[in-house]
Amino acid sequence: MVGVKVVSLEDARRANGMPRRADRADLEDLAWRTVRFAARRTARQARPYGLRLHAAGRPVGKIGSPPYAILTGEPTELLLFVSGRRDAAQVTIEGDAEAIAALEAQASGL
């Protein structure tokens, strides 16, 4: 539920032409805790590939097993991506080409 609130906040900001919120470390901490849980569903749908989450200053989140698609961005951006707001999420995707294709092909959302 908390992740949904963070995503809704970012949706409202972006819909009103406001930039992503970068001044709330507490929201980034909350988003990081939430995204590691929410990303499990995304990774499950992209099996047999795994997913790695990279955010500056945070431990790497590994879900599943290699080969990995690697999502890099701020925790809030990663949460947007795994919540189905892929077009709005400011993330980079790297890693194994087949893992990336599986990640991009599957449906997502909380």
Residue frames relative to the residue before (quaternion, step in Angstrom):
aa qw qx qy qz dx dy dz
M 1.0000 0.0000 0.0000 0.0000 0.00 0.00 0.00
V 0.6335 0.5376 -0.3319 0.4466 3.57 1.00 -0.81
G 0.6367 0.5363 -0.3243 0.4492 3.57 0.99 -0.84
V 0.6228 0.5385 -0.3352 0.4580 3.57 1.03 -0.77
K 0.6510 0.5140 -0.3175 0.4596 3.60 0.99 -0.77
V 0.6389 0.5091 -0.3259 0.4758 3.58 0.99 -0.80
V 0.6568 0.5003 -0.3081 0.4726 3.59 0.93 -0.89
S 0.6478 0.5182 -0.3174 0.4594 3.61 0.95 -0.84
L 0.6239 0.5358 -0.3302 0.4632 3.58 1.01 -0.80
E 0.6900 0.4639 -0.2806 0.4796 3.58 0.87 -0.93
D 0.6012 0.5486 -0.3561 0.4591 3.61 1.03 -0.71
A 0.6782 0.4922 -0.2914 0.4614 3.59 0.88 -0.96
R 0.6431 0.5193 -0.3276 0.4577 3.59 0.94 -0.83
R 0.7184 0.4555 -0.2631 0.4552 3.57 0.77 -0.98
A 0.6184 0.5417 -0.3404 0.4564 3.59 1.08 -0.67
N 0.7252 0.3992 -0.2245 0.5142 3.58 1.18 -0.56
G 0.5950 -0.6309 0.3350 0.3684 3.55 1.25 0.48
M 0.4795 0.6570 -0.4476 0.3715 3.56 1.20 0.35
P 0.4986 -0.6508 0.4697 0.3275 3.61 -1.06 0.65
R 0.6667 -0.4754 0.3718 0.4374 3.53 -1.28 0.24
R 0.4968 -0.6706 0.4705 0.2865 3.53 -1.05 0.77
A 0.0462 -0.8247 0.5635 -0.0138 3.57 -0.63 1.12
D 0.6308 0.5816 -0.3148 0.4060 3.57 1.28 -0.07
R 0.6705 0.4837 -0.2924 0.4805 3.60 1.25 0.14
A 0.2103 -0.8045 0.5477 0.0928 3.56 0.04 1.31
D 0.6146 0.5581 -0.3564 0.4287 3.59 1.08 -0.66
L 0.6450 0.4994 -0.3250 0.4785 3.61 1.06 -0.66
E 0.6295 0.5202 -0.3368 0.4687 3.58 1.04 -0.71
D 0.6311 0.5206 -0.3300 0.4709 3.60 1.02 -0.78
L 0.6569 0.5052 -0.2935 0.4765 3.56 0.96 -0.89
A 0.6552 0.5080 -0.3067 0.4675 3.57 0.95 -0.89
W 0.6400 0.5318 -0.3323 0.4439 3.61 0.99 -0.79
R 0.6563 0.4944 -0.3153 0.4747 3.58 0.93 -0.85
T 0.6895 0.4886 -0.2733 0.4595 3.57 0.98 -0.85
V 0.6719 0.5223 -0.3220 0.4149 3.59 0.84 -0.91
R 0.6239 0.5395 -0.3595 0.4363 3.60 0.99 -0.65
F 0.6549 0.4740 -0.3036 0.5042 3.57 1.12 -0.61
A 0.6934 0.4914 -0.2794 0.4468 3.60 0.82 -1.00
A 0.6395 0.5535 -0.3294 0.4196 3.59 1.04 -0.69
R 0.5119 0.6433 -0.4271 0.3765 3.60 1.18 -0.34
R 0.6462 0.5136 -0.3179 0.4664 3.57 0.99 -0.82
T 0.6392 0.5245 -0.3157 0.4655 3.56 0.97 -0.89
A 0.6805 0.4863 -0.2877 0.4665 3.58 0.89 -0.93
R 0.6187 0.5527 -0.3437 0.4400 3.58 1.02 -0.78
Q 0.6837 0.4900 -0.2810 0.4621 3.57 1.00 -0.83
A 0.7069 0.4355 -0.2574 0.4943 3.59 1.19 -0.42
R 0.2870 0.7763 -0.5166 0.2192 3.61 1.21 0.27
P 0.5829 -0.0869 -0.8046 -0.0730 1.66 -2.23 1.12
Y 0.4959 0.6722 -0.4197 0.3550 3.58 1.24 0.28
G 0.3816 -0.7179 0.5367 0.2259 3.53 -1.24 0.50
L 0.3159 -0.7231 0.5884 0.1765 3.51 -1.37 0.15
R 0.0966 -0.7673 0.6315 0.0559 3.55 -1.00 0.87
L 0.2121 -0.7701 0.5944 0.0933 3.54 -1.01 0.93
H 0.0483 -0.7943 0.6056 -0.0050 3.56 -0.76 1.06
A 0.0985 0.7493 -0.6485 0.0911 3.56 -0.89 1.03
A 0.5763 -0.6266 0.3988 0.3411 3.57 -0.88 0.96
G 0.8480 0.1654 -0.1442 0.4824 3.54 -0.95 0.96
R 0.6451 0.4833 -0.3151 0.5009 3.59 1.26 0.22
P 0.5459 -0.5795 0.4629 0.3898 3.60 -1.14 0.43
V 0.5524 -0.6034 0.4547 0.3521 3.55 -1.14 0.61
G 0.2613 -0.7470 0.5915 0.1543 3.55 -0.94 0.92
K 0.0613 -0.7998 0.5972 0.0015 3.59 -0.63 1.12
I 0.0059 -0.7810 0.6235 -0.0357 3.53 -0.84 1.04
G 0.7940 0.1840 -0.1731 0.5530 3.55 -0.73 1.02
S 0.5053 -0.6412 0.4870 0.3104 3.52 -1.29 -0.30
P 0.6658 -0.5157 0.3518 0.4086 3.58 -1.23 0.42
P 0.5422 -0.1276 -0.8255 -0.0915 1.49 -2.29 0.91
Y 0.3711 -0.7647 0.5025 0.1580 3.55 -1.15 0.75
A 0.2615 -0.6154 0.7035 0.2409 3.45 -1.45 0.41
I 0.2023 -0.7993 0.5600 0.0810 3.57 -0.88 0.95
L 0.1410 -0.7722 0.6174 0.0511 3.56 -0.72 1.16
T 0.0458 -0.7970 0.6022 -0.0094 3.55 -0.83 1.02
G 0.4097 0.6805 -0.5390 0.2804 3.55 -0.94 0.93
E 0.6693 -0.4352 0.3797 0.4674 3.54 -1.29 -0.13
P 0.6584 -0.5389 0.3364 0.4035 3.62 -1.06 0.59
T 0.6469 0.5130 -0.3304 0.4574 3.61 0.93 -0.81
E 0.6522 0.5106 -0.3125 0.4650 3.59 0.99 -0.80
L 0.6343 0.5151 -0.3257 0.4756 3.58 1.01 -0.79
L 0.6424 0.5206 -0.3147 0.4661 3.57 1.02 -0.82
L 0.6158 0.5286 -0.3449 0.4716 3.59 0.99 -0.76
F 0.6592 0.5264 -0.3141 0.4355 3.58 0.88 -0.94
V 0.7426 0.4091 -0.2446 0.4704 3.60 0.71 -1.03
S 0.6356 0.5182 -0.3253 0.4708 3.59 1.28 -0.24
G 0.6354 -0.5646 0.3222 0.4168 3.56 1.28 0.11
R 0.5840 0.5607 -0.3830 0.4448 3.62 1.25 0.05
R 0.0491 0.8727 -0.4841 0.0395 3.54 0.93 0.93
D 0.6574 0.5123 -0.3241 0.4476 3.58 0.97 -0.75
A 0.6972 0.4597 -0.2669 0.4810 3.58 1.10 -0.64
A 0.6063 0.5991 -0.3482 0.3902 3.59 1.14 -0.60
Q 0.2584 -0.7499 0.5945 0.1322 3.54 -0.95 0.97
V 0.2977 0.7361 -0.5376 0.2837 3.54 0.22 1.36
T 0.2798 -0.6921 0.6187 0.2449 3.51 -1.32 0.21
I 0.2034 -0.7571 0.6117 0.1062 3.54 -1.16 0.70
E 0.0604 0.7785 -0.6177 0.0933 3.54 -0.77 1.11
G 0.4983 0.6777 -0.4686 0.2697 3.51 -1.32 -0.15
D 0.8042 -0.2525 0.2231 0.4897 3.53 -1.29 -0.53
A 0.5189 -0.6794 0.4261 0.2960 3.59 -0.79 1.04
E 0.6774 0.4768 -0.3033 0.4709 3.62 0.92 -0.81
A 0.6276 0.5224 -0.3349 0.4702 3.60 1.05 -0.69
I 0.6342 0.5174 -0.3213 0.4763 3.58 1.03 -0.80
A 0.6558 0.5116 -0.3134 0.4582 3.59 0.90 -0.90
A 0.6551 0.5026 -0.3113 0.4705 3.59 0.96 -0.83
L 0.6441 0.5191 -0.3146 0.4655 3.57 1.00 -0.81
E 0.7081 0.4631 -0.2635 0.4633 3.58 0.87 -0.92
A 0.6730 0.5198 -0.2913 0.4383 3.60 1.13 -0.58
Q 0.6795 0.5163 -0.3052 0.4226 3.57 1.04 -0.65
A 0.5313 -0.6037 0.4964 0.3269 3.51 -1.29 0.52
S 0.0510 -0.8057 0.5891 0.0351 3.57 -1.10 0.54
G 0.3648 0.7107 -0.5620 0.2144 3.50 -1.35 0.11
L 0.5459 -0.6241 0.4516 0.3293 3.52 -1.14 0.67
